[in-house]
């Protein structure tokens, strides 16, 4: 029986995993006639296609399914460039995301986490995503751009509204999406105007792109706004989803939760298993630059390709019992948790450090916790996946930050 898969259908946005399992069973890329596109559900297909970027695949048509399949606006940054241009513009901030660069920020990030966690401890209940983890990552994303910390919650609320999908909504473009995008772009465009007037006030990533000139090219105001926008969004979306998912999945696996509470050094294993089991980047999209063959099918020039990371990380040919959450499993030599190839996630080391720190400080302070399952919600949409609301309770009388 053929699989009727549409990434924008209500069924796929609510729970894509049955579709993914069926498409993996086909043993090759799945053709989606309505979009003249290919869905790559198998690990090896995503892995191999990720290595074809120089000759066969372009990133210039966008990176989200809405951009590639529906023609939505494409912010032009290194994220939507091909090599060598991609490498040149990405290199401007690369050092900050190396293991060494991230290690330099560890103390600052832990202080930030503790500062925002402290007033929450007396509540005894919170949505970990919106009240805690999402705030931290957004503030840190703004810090890298030199944006005021006081505005962070407003930025993230606007980003969440941009990504919101009503039931059955195909892509972005709703009144809610457009209003949020317009307000955020307006805010960042005003920031760019300030930086043009006072360039000495630019710091970190904003300074790097404000002053950059590569092969005679400098960014205009719109392009610089795109960079601030894209870096703010990608710097604050997947880590808090994985934090929430880690707490959810540990609660659903009591023995593993007990092991983690007894030894918080296991949190990194749990965080990475969550990134596999509930991959927050459900999919990214690319386009074929020319005709080529992939695992027995003929891809034609200009056809879109959906890289289904959430499916690939549950591929039965790569992982034993892939639909079981188990942080004891040994990491494989190959992983798609953070992508693969030249566009592999720039922020992977920072994301892991932040996620583990957020979890360490929380569980160190509260100890055991209970999941309020009827106040937990999975994300609904085509691009991101995982838990966007995870509510927990704890004994507030015993909760306290540890030295």
NORTA-V580569 format. One record per helix or strand. SS is the DSSP state (~ for helix, > for strand). FROM is the first residue (numbers start at 1). LEN is the number of residues. If there is no record, write none. Layout:
ss=SS from=FROM len=LEN
ss=SS from=FROM len=LEN
//
This chain:
ss=~ from=10 len=5
ss=~ from=17 len=9
ss=> from=30 len=3
ss=~ from=33 len=3
ss=> from=37 len=4
ss=~ from=43 len=8
ss=> from=57 len=2
ss=~ from=65 len=6
ss=~ from=78 len=3
ss=~ from=85 len=6
ss=~ from=94 len=4
ss=~ from=99 len=6
ss=~ from=106 len=13
ss=~ from=121 len=3
ss=> from=125 len=3
ss=~ from=128 len=18
ss=~ from=149 len=15
ss=~ from=175 len=23
ss=~ from=199 len=3
ss=~ from=204 len=8
ss=> from=214 len=1
ss=> from=217 len=1
ss=~ from=221 len=14
ss=~ from=238 len=14
ss=~ from=254 len=9
ss=~ from=264 len=14
ss=> from=281 len=1
ss=> from=284 len=5
ss=> from=292 len=3
ss=> from=297 len=3
ss=> from=304 len=4
ss=~ from=309 len=4
ss=~ from=341 len=3
ss=~ from=348 len=19
ss=> from=370 len=2
ss=~ from=373 len=3
ss=> from=377 len=2
ss=> from=384 len=1
ss=> from=387 len=3
ss=> from=391 len=3
ss=~ from=396 len=3
//
